[in-house]
């Protein structure tokens, strides 16, 4: 089975953060009308339930996620929305 990009992101986050729950939503289809829309890039929404992240400041929690997804952000992700619960 071919792993989707969404599965890859989810796998990386689970491996590195061990969150209680993680949901990765591909919202790319909502942005097709944007002038800067690039069909090769993703608009991702992350919903992460993580006690570890909740204990951090929002900025540090986001930095943690950005460092985990560094390659994907540079290459495949146009927008990343993060919700920590």
Helices and strands as residue ranges (DSSP letters): H 5-17, E 21-26, G 28-31, E 42-49, H 51-54, H 58-68, H 70-75, E 77-84
